[in-house]
Amino acid sequence: MVPNSSLFDETTFYGQFTRDLLHCTSEVVIECPFITRERMRMLSPVFRDLVARDVRVYVITRDPLKHEPGYEEQSEEGIHNFEVMGVRVFLVLAIATENWLFLTERFSGRVV
């Protein structure tokens, strides 16, 4: 049994995700199939904060060349922005999930 667990939808997920990320103290690994400008604008301040606090941040994402037209450029931009801020990016050919996920080595808040 997981105490205080909740299910989230597209309107509630990112608020809680941001709060959880800000509680990370050691390492964050995020898997996301594609990177969009909208999500980068929303989450860049969080990633900058994590890197500034010496939290290791890794993003696993689909190779931009595997995206549909229109998303390839956004993905390339996002990858460049991540690398500039100190986030390590790993490209894969395919990702099974369509959701952002995160894992942490140590987490000072509650895991949702």
SULTAQUI-V779485 format. One record per run of one state. SS is the DSSP state (H for helix, E for strand, L for the rest). FROM is the first residue (numbers start at 0). TO is the last residue. Records with the same first field share a line. If there is no record, write none. Layout:
SS = FROM-TO, FROM-TO
//
This chain:
L = 0-11, 22-22, 24-25, 32-35, 52-54, 62-62, 66-69, 85-86, 92-99, 104-105, 107-111
H = 12-21, 36-51, 63-65, 70-84
E = 23-23, 26-31, 55-61, 87-91, 100-103, 106-106
//
